[in-house]
Structures are given as C-alpha cells and as structure tokens.
Amino acid sequence: MPSHILFVCQSCHHSSEDRPKEQPTNSTRLLEHLNTLTTEQPNKFETQPVGCLWTCDKPCAVAIAKQTIWAIGLCK
C-alpha cells in the first residue's frame, strides 16, 4: 500500500480561453505525468483523479493524503 495518495483535479485548465474539445485539460496532462512517476515508485505514491477540488481560480489543483494526515491541498 502506498504511503501517500495524490488527488488530482480533472477539471483544471490554466487558461481562461476555451480549449479545443480534443485537447486534454492541463490537469489531465499532469495526471498522466504523475501516473508515469508513480509507476516507478509504487510503494510511495498512488494517484487518483477527482472531479473538482474547488480551487478554480488557481489551477492545477492537487491534494496529498497520507495515512496519518487527511489531506493537504496544493495549487499553482
């Protein structure tokens, strides 16, 4: 079991401009990169996408949870 879980907002996009429908959000790209990193160290981190972390004015949002600590939110 990993010691930390990274929750990544799937709604975040850094630009206020409309993005093309075929282009992934910035948070989706971040999650893909984090998934690559966590597969290299599976006992340390696990990533989980979440719908929204309610920090829309400061994307991309990530929350970190540890077994002894509930969560700490991080934003750009």
C-alpha positions in Angstrom: 0.0 0.0 0.0 1.4 3.4 -0.9 2.2 5.8 1.8 0.8 8.9 0.0 -2.2 9.4 -2.3 -2.2 12.3 -4.8 -5.7 13.5 -5.7 -5.6 15.5 -9.0 -8.5 17.7 -10.1 -9.7 16.7 -13.6 -11.5 20.0 -14.3 -8.5 22.4 -14.0 -7.2 24.2 -17.0 -4.7 27.1 -16.7 -6.2 29.3 -19.4 -9.5 31.1 -19.4 -9.6 30.6 -23.2 -11.8 27.8 -24.5 -9.8 24.7 -25.2 -10.5 22.5 -28.3 -12.6 19.5 -27.3 -10.0 17.1 -28.5 -7.3 18.7 -26.3 -6.9 17.3 -22.8 -7.1 19.7 -19.8 -3.8 20.7 -18.1 -4.8 18.6 -15.1 -5.3 15.5 -17.3 -1.7 16.0 -18.6 -0.5 16.5 -15.1 -2.2 13.3 -14.0 -0.6 11.4 -16.9 2.9 12.6 -15.9 2.2 11.7 -12.2 1.0 8.3 -13.2 4.2 7.7 -15.0 6.2 8.8 -12.0 4.2 6.7 -9.5 4.6 3.5 -11.5 8.3 3.9 -11.0 7.8 4.0 -7.2 4.5 2.2 -6.5 5.1 1.9 -2.7 5.4 5.6 -2.2 2.6 7.2 -4.2 -0.7 6.5 -5.8 -2.6 8.9 -8.0 -6.4 9.3 -8.1 -8.3 11.6 -10.3 -11.2 13.6 -8.8 -13.9 15.7 -10.5 -13.1 19.0 -8.8 -11.1 20.3 -5.9 -12.8 23.7 -5.9 -9.7 25.9 -6.5 -10.8 27.0 -9.9 -9.1 30.4 -9.6 -5.7 28.6 -9.0 -5.4 25.5 -11.3 -4.0 22.9 -11.4 -5.0 21.6 -8.0 -3.6 18.6 -6.2 -4.3 17.3 -2.7 -2.0 14.9 -0.9 -3.2 12.5 1.7 -1.1 10.3 4.0 -2.2 7.5 6.2 -1.8 9.7 9.3 -2.8 13.0 7.7 -6.1 13.5 5.9 -5.1 15.9 3.1 -3.1 19.0 2.1 -4.1 21.0 -0.9 -1.6 22.4 -3.4 -2.3 24.8 -6.2 -0.3 26.5 -8.9 
